[in-house]
Amino acid sequence: MVIKTKKSSPKKRKTAPARGKQAKITKAKTPADKSNFSNFEPYKLKKGEKYLNESQEKHLKKILVDWRKTLMEEVDKTVNYLQDEASNFPDPADRAAQEEEFSIELRTRDRERKLIRKIDDTLEKLEQGDYGYCDSCGIEIGLRRLEARPTAEKCVDCKSLDEIRERQLGS
């Protein structure tokens, strides 16, 4: 008689439940968690293709528009969520937990609102033909960098220098 044993998978650690409201506490997601702009097919470069030609611009514009649309949908969900979940709890701990949750959600939406404004500015630059070139040195930012960060205004080198300066001044 052969007895088959099932391999046990590693067990997930359980954590203690949070204080306060137990029914529906959701973790606020960052814009990167919800952002849909990364779900795209990378542009396939053709040999000898000119930088930021019409098809590349169309590709990048689609990324920006889709990203903006996703962020706007999140704003609408937040408004509905805050209206639906607004309650006056008798327990001060529950009220504090809800206020903290709302505060985190509103801060996230504020960052997303600023990002939407930046996307709008980028779309305008694209329409004017000023898109894709470094604001500091004027060289091409590069298609892959623009796909990774469609609102990029600086090339990798200039952005790196800015970050180094920022760290030196901040320390």
C-alpha positions as CSV (number, residue, x, y, z in Angstrom):
1,M,0.0,0.0,0.0
2,V,1.4,3.4,-1.1
3,I,0.3,6.4,0.8
4,K,0.6,9.7,-1.1
5,T,1.4,12.7,0.9
6,K,0.4,16.1,-0.2
7,K,3.2,18.7,-0.2
8,S,2.3,21.5,2.1
9,S,2.5,25.0,0.8
10,P,4.0,27.7,3.0
11,K,1.3,29.1,5.3
12,K,0.6,32.8,5.2
13,R,1.1,34.7,8.4
14,K,-2.0,36.0,10.0
15,T,-1.9,39.5,11.4
16,A,-4.0,40.9,14.2
17,P,-7.1,42.7,13.0
18,A,-7.0,46.4,13.0
19,R,-8.8,48.3,15.8
20,G,-12.1,50.1,15.0
21,K,-14.4,49.3,12.1
22,Q,-14.0,45.7,11.0
23,A,-16.6,45.5,8.3
24,K,-14.9,47.2,5.3
25,I,-11.5,48.8,5.7
26,T,-9.8,49.0,2.4
27,K,-6.1,49.8,1.9
28,A,-5.7,52.9,-0.2
29,K,-3.9,52.2,-3.4
30,T,-1.2,54.3,-4.8
31,P,-1.6,55.8,-8.3
32,A,0.9,53.3,-9.6
33,D,-1.3,50.4,-8.3
34,K,-4.3,51.6,-10.2
35,S,-2.7,53.1,-13.2
36,N,-3.5,51.5,-16.4
37,F,-1.0,53.2,-18.6
38,S,1.5,50.4,-18.1
39,N,-0.8,47.9,-19.8
40,F,0.1,48.7,-23.4
41,E,2.0,47.0,-26.2
42,P,5.5,48.6,-26.5
43,Y,6.1,50.4,-29.7
44,K,8.0,48.3,-32.2
45,L,10.8,50.5,-33.7
46,K,11.5,50.1,-37.4
47,K,14.9,50.4,-38.8
48,G,15.8,54.0,-39.8
49,E,12.6,55.4,-38.3
50,K,12.6,59.1,-37.4
51,Y,12.3,60.0,-33.7
52,L,8.7,60.9,-32.7
53,N,7.1,60.4,-36.0
54,E,3.4,60.4,-36.4
55,S,2.8,56.7,-35.4
56,Q,5.1,57.1,-32.3
57,E,3.2,60.3,-31.3
58,K,-0.1,58.5,-31.8
59,H,1.2,55.6,-29.6
60,L,2.3,57.9,-26.8
61,K,-0.9,60.0,-27.0
62,K,-2.9,56.8,-26.6
63,I,-0.9,55.9,-23.5
64,L,-1.5,59.4,-22.0
65,V,-5.2,59.5,-22.8
66,D,-5.8,56.0,-21.4
67,W,-3.8,56.8,-18.2
68,R,-5.8,60.0,-17.8
69,K,-9.1,58.1,-18.3
70,T,-8.1,55.6,-15.6
71,L,-7.2,58.3,-13.1
72,M,-10.5,60.1,-13.8
73,E,-12.4,56.9,-13.1
74,E,-10.6,56.6,-9.8
75,V,-11.7,60.1,-8.9
76,D,-15.3,59.2,-9.5
77,K,-15.0,56.0,-7.5
78,T,-13.5,58.0,-4.6
79,V,-16.4,60.5,-4.5
80,N,-18.9,57.6,-4.5
81,Y,-16.9,55.7,-1.8
82,L,-16.7,58.7,0.5
83,Q,-20.4,59.4,0.2
84,D,-21.4,55.8,0.8
85,E,-19.0,55.2,3.7
86,A,-19.6,58.4,5.6
87,S,-20.9,57.4,8.9
88,N,-21.0,58.9,12.4
89,F,-19.7,56.2,14.6
90,P,-20.4,56.5,18.3
91,D,-16.9,55.0,19.2
92,P,-14.1,57.6,18.9
93,A,-11.7,55.0,17.8
94,D,-14.0,54.0,14.9
95,R,-14.4,57.7,13.9
96,A,-10.6,58.2,14.0
97,A,-10.0,55.2,11.9
98,Q,-12.5,56.3,9.3
99,E,-11.1,59.9,9.3
100,E,-7.6,58.5,8.8
101,E,-8.8,56.3,5.9
102,F,-10.6,59.2,4.3
103,S,-7.5,61.4,4.7
104,I,-5.3,58.8,3.0
105,E,-7.8,58.5,0.2
106,L,-8.0,62.2,-0.3
107,R,-4.2,62.6,-0.3
108,T,-4.0,59.9,-3.0
109,R,-6.6,61.7,-5.1
110,D,-4.8,65.0,-4.7
111,R,-1.6,63.4,-6.1
112,E,-3.7,61.9,-8.9
113,R,-5.3,65.3,-9.6
114,K,-1.8,66.9,-10.0
115,L,-0.8,64.0,-12.2
116,I,-3.9,64.6,-14.4
117,R,-2.9,68.2,-14.7
118,K,0.6,67.1,-15.7
119,I,-0.9,64.7,-18.3
120,D,-3.0,67.5,-19.7
121,D,0.1,69.7,-20.0
122,T,1.9,66.9,-21.7
123,L,-0.9,66.3,-24.2
124,E,-0.8,70.0,-25.0
125,K,3.0,69.9,-25.5
126,L,2.4,66.9,-27.9
127,E,-0.1,68.9,-29.9
128,Q,2.3,71.8,-30.1
129,G,5.2,69.7,-31.2
130,D,7.3,70.4,-28.1
131,Y,7.1,66.9,-26.7
132,G,9.9,64.4,-26.4
133,Y,12.8,66.8,-25.9
134,C,14.6,67.5,-22.7
135,D,13.7,70.9,-21.1
136,S,17.3,71.3,-19.8
137,C,19.5,70.3,-22.6
138,G,17.2,69.9,-25.6
139,I,18.2,66.4,-26.6
140,E,15.7,63.6,-27.4
141,I,14.3,62.0,-24.2
142,G,13.9,58.7,-25.9
143,L,10.9,56.6,-26.8
144,R,11.4,53.9,-24.1
145,R,11.7,56.5,-21.4
146,L,8.6,58.2,-22.6
147,E,6.8,54.9,-22.6
148,A,7.9,54.3,-19.0
149,R,7.2,57.8,-17.9
150,P,5.0,59.6,-20.5
151,T,5.1,62.9,-18.6
152,A,8.9,63.0,-18.5
153,E,10.3,66.5,-19.2
154,K,14.0,65.7,-18.9
155,C,16.4,63.1,-20.3
156,V,17.8,60.5,-18.0
157,D,21.1,62.3,-17.5
158,C,19.5,65.7,-16.6
159,K,17.0,64.1,-14.3
160,S,19.8,62.1,-12.6
161,L,21.8,65.4,-12.1
162,D,18.7,67.1,-10.6
163,E,18.2,64.2,-8.2
164,I,21.9,64.3,-7.1
165,R,21.6,68.1,-6.5
166,E,18.4,67.6,-4.6
167,R,20.0,65.0,-2.3
168,Q,23.0,67.2,-1.7
169,L,20.9,70.2,-0.8
170,G,18.5,68.2,1.2
171,S,21.2,66.6,3.4
